[in-house]
Amino acid sequence: MTCPNNPMSTYVHELIYWRDAQEYKKYNTLDNQGEYLKSLRKKSKKRLDKLKKQGYDIAKISDYALEAYNIGKYNETWTEYRTQKILRESE
């Protein structure tokens, strides 16, 4: 995962997911997990496509993030990117 030597990495990753769910709940319910995940992945893909268009290399995030991207788990890749960004900025 991203920032594997930072003990906060997993906590930050999961807190980002919590925050995403809270944001989603402002407009929808979490009753249908499939719809929530579909929505999250769609938004994540758009954001990652924008990064790639700007020349960002997804492989720089982590092996896990790249693998997740390649199988369509864009939410994992986007969350890994944000985790890395938060932790690196706090150093």
N, C-alpha and C positions, 0 to 999 in steps of 0.2 A: 504494500500500500504506500501511499504518499507519505513522506516524512516518517519512515519506519523507526527512526531513532528518537523520535519525540513521543514521550509517553502520553501526550495530550491528543495525538492524532486520531485515535478511535473515538474519543469523547467528542472532539470537534466534528468529525464526520457524522456521528449520530445526532448531534445537536442541530446540525444543518438540516438533516432529514426531519427532525421535529419541527423546526422553523418552517420548512416547506409545507408540512402538513397543516400547521396553524394558518399559514397564508391561504392554502387551498380551502380550508374550512370557512374562511370569511365569505366565500361565494358558493360553496357546495357542501355536501355532507360527505363524510368518509364511509358511508354505508356500503358503497360499492368499491372495494379495494381495486378491482380490475380497472374501473374507469379512472380512479385516482392515479394508478400507476401509468396508464396509457397517457393521461394528461401530463404527468410529470416527465415522462420520457419525450413526449412531443416538444415541450418547452425546452427541455435540456438539449435536444438535438438542434433546435434553432440557435440556441446560444453557442453550442460547440461549433456549428457551421459558421457562425459569425467569427468566432476565434480563428478557425482554420482559414477563412477568407482573408483575415488580417495577417496570415502567415504563421500563426501559432502551431507548433508541432504537438499534437495530442500525446505522442509517445514520450514527451518530456515530463508528463505528469507522473506516471508509474506504469509498470508492466500490467498491473491489475486494471488500471484505467483504460489502457489500450485494448486489453482483452475484452473488457466490458463493452467498450465502444464497438468493437468488431462483431459482437453478437447482439447488438441493439439495446444494450442496457445503458442508454445514454445518461440516465439519471445517476448511475454510479460514477461515470466518468466526470460529469459535471460537478458532482459532490466532491470527488477527489480533487478536482481543480480548485474548488473553493476552499477546501481544507488546506491544501498546499498554500494558497494565497494568504489565508489568515495566519497560518503558522509561520510562514516565512516573513510576513510583515511584522510579526510580533518579536522576531529575533533581534 
